[in-house]
Structure formats: structure tokens, C-alpha cells
Amino acid sequence: MSTGAKIVLASHNAKKLKELREVLAGAIDGFDPALVVSSAELDLTDPVEDGVSFEENALIKARSATRESGLIAIADDSGLAVDILGGSPGIFSARWSGRHGDDAANNALLLAQLADIAPTHRGAQFVCAAAAVIPHSDGGSAREVVELGTMRGALLREPRGEGGFGYDPLFVPEGYEKTSAELTAEEKNAISHRGKAFRALAGRLASLI
């Protein structure tokens, strides 16, 4: 990668930006984390996410960011898939209650929907699709890479913990007694769906960039 090159993360989420910088720095020798910027820093347009899967929505965001910036773009789309709800909320996780990004309302609705569900049937997993779009230096077709990551666990009957975001206070990862919201950032990144997807993507990028 040339010294002046940059990667844009198609997200306004500062926590995702920090995580991606750390993952790429750990996966690519000599990588400067400062080369990764967010779409907010470049004032990029947020595209309409009208895909029907995590993979499609991640690619929509990455393609849009590359088209506007001319840079390598990385995007992710993630959510919670509850077994007994047939994989819902899924791609609608952030707006399950009808208001995008209202974590408290989303959690409250999900708890109400699972009110009569026994602990043995409260299995779920977080799913993340991480996509990279690498523009061709000579104007040819861009290369696209998508990687998936999952984190299995179960849902509590009430939230616990102050960290994380989204459904983290309800979700206990397999093999743990703490919720995702009670784990340290380092503990969560090591096992999280997003961490797994970003690390897999970074491994692919190392050979492509």
C-alpha cells in the first residue's frame, strides 16, 4: 500500500472505526491505522440499504463509499438472529421497534416477544457480513470481498451491563456468564461476530492491497 493510500469505513460509528483500525494493524505488517477514515470524516452519502441479506447491505454501503471517494471501502452489516423467531430481527435489528438505532426500544420489544420462552429455547447468534470494495487503478472493475462472522449465545430475560450497544445487554456468548455488555472491549473483540468478520477480511486484504 502506498504511503498516501486510505481506506474508508462506510460507517459513522466511532467504535467500529477503532476496531477496524486495530484489526488491520494486527493483520497487515507496517499498516498505519491513521490511513483508515470514516465516511463521516469524508462527508459521504449514506446509501439506501435495501438488500435482503447482511452481505447485500454491506456491499451496498462499500460500493457507495468507493464510488464517492475513489478509495478502498470497507463496510459491515450486522444484526441479531433469534432461533425461535426464525432468524429475526436479522437485517432489521437496528430498527426492530420502528425507530432506527433506538436500542432501549428494540431491546424492550424483543424481550416482550420472548416473554414466555423458556431459557432452553432462547438461543441466538449475532451475525456480521464485512465487505471490501477495491477500485481498479486503471478504471476497470472493482474487486469485491465479503466475509461472514458469527457469535452464538443465548438471550436473558432482562438487560445486564453498561458496555457495548444494541442487544449486547441481553446476549450471553457461549462459554461465558457475562453479557456482551459486561465484557471488556478486548474480550468482546476476540470473540465477536464483527471481530471475526473484520479479521477474516483483513487477511484477504493483506494479499490484495
N, C-alpha and C positions, 0 to 999 in steps of 0.2 A: 504494500500500500504506500502510495506516495505521501510525503510529509503533509501536504495541504489537503489531503482527502478527508472527507467527513462522511459519517453515517447519520441519517436522520431516523429517529424513532418516532413513528407516527402515533404519538400519544402526548397528552398534556400532563400525564401522571408522573410527578417527580420521583415517586418510589420506584416505578418501573424503569425510569431513566437511570437511576442509581444502580439498580440491579443489573441492567443490561451492560452498563459500563464495567461493573465488577466481573461479570461473566466473560465478556470479550477480553478483558485484560488478563484473565486467568487462562484463557484458551489460546490466545494468539501472542506469540513471543514478541516483546517490544511494542505491544499495542498501547497507544496513548488514549486513556479514557476520555480526555478532553475532545477527541475527534468525533465523539457521539453527541449530537444535539437533539433537542426535541422539536416536534412540529410547532410547538408554541413559540420557541425561540425564532423560528423562521416565518412565523405567522402564516402557516399553511392552512388551507381549507379542510374542514372535516367533511369527508365524503358521506353519502348516504349508505349505511350498512344494510343492504337489502339481500344479503346472501342467506342461504338456508342451512349453513353449517359454519362451525368455527373457522374451518380452513378458508371458505369463500370470503368471509368477512375480514379475516386477516389479510388476504391478498388484495381485497378492495382497498383497504387502508394503505398498504405498502405501495401498490401501483399508483395510487393518487399522489402519495408523497414523492415518489420518484418522478412522476410526470411534472409536478410543480417545481421541484428543487433540482432535478438532474442528478441527485445523489443516490447512493445506495440507501435503500429504505428498509427498515425492519418494523414489523407491526405484529401485534398479537391480538387474538380474540379468545376470551376465556369465560367460563361460567361453571355453574354447579349443576350436575346431573344427578337427580334423586331416583334411586332404583324404583321405588313403588309409584312414582309419578311418571314412569315411562321415559326418564331422561330429562324431564323438565326440572327447573326453569330453562336449562340449556342456554341457547343463544339469547334468550330473553331475560337472563339472570339480573342484569343491571336495571331492568325496568319491569320486573315481575309485578310490582304493585301498581304499575301505571305511571309512575314518576321516575324518570331516569336518574339513577345514582342516589336514590333515597334508601340508604342501607337499612335504617331503622324500620321503614315501612315494608321493605322487601322481606326482612327477617320476620317481622310480625305476621305477614301474610303466610309465609312458608310454615311457621310454627302452627298457625291456625289450621292449615291444610293437613298437617301431620298430627293433630292433637290426639287422635285416637289410635295412632300407630305405635305398636309395641317396639321396644328397643331392638329386638332381633330383626325388625323389618325397616330400620331407619338407615340402611346403608346408602352411601352416596359417593360420588367422586367429583373432584374438581378436574376440569379438562382445559387444556390450553393448546391452541394452534399458533405457532410462531412462524411468520413468513418473512422472507427476504427477497427483494427485487433488486437485481444488479444491472444497471443500464449498460448497454454495449458502448464501448468507447468510440466506435465508428458509426453510431446511429442505428445499428442493427437491432434485432430483437433482444429484449432484456432477458436475463436468466432469472428463474424463479425457483425458490426452495421453500418447502414447508416441512416443519417438524411438529410432532404432537407430544405432549407430556400429560400424565395423569397423576392424581394423588387420591388414593382410596381412603375411606374413613366412614364415620357414622355421625348422625346429627343428634344433638342434645335436645332437651325439652325447653331449655332457656339459655340465653346467651351468657358467655363467660369470657372475660378478658377484655383488655382495652387496646391491644395492638391490632395490626392488620387492617383490613377493610372488607366490605361486602359481607359474605356469610361466614367469615373467619370465626366470629364468636360462637357459632353454633356447631362448628365442624371439628371433630376429634380425629386426627390422622391415625391410620392403622399403626399399632405398636406404641402409641402414646396415650397418656392420660390427660395431657393438656390439650386445650383447643388451639387452633391455628393462631388465634388472637392472644394466646398466652405464651407462645413460643418466641424466642428471640429472633431477630431478623436473620441471623446466621443459621439458626436451627431450621427456620421455615424455608429459607432459600435452598438448603441442602436437600429437602425432600419435596418441595412444592412442584406443582404441575408446570408453573411458569419457569421456575428454575431449570427443570428437566428439559423443557422445550427450548429455552434460550441456550442451554449448554449444548444440546444436540445441533442447534442451528449454528452456533459459534464454531463447532467442529467442522461443519460443512463450509462455512465461510472462510476458514483458515486456508483451505485449499483452492478457493475460488477468487479471493480478493488479490 
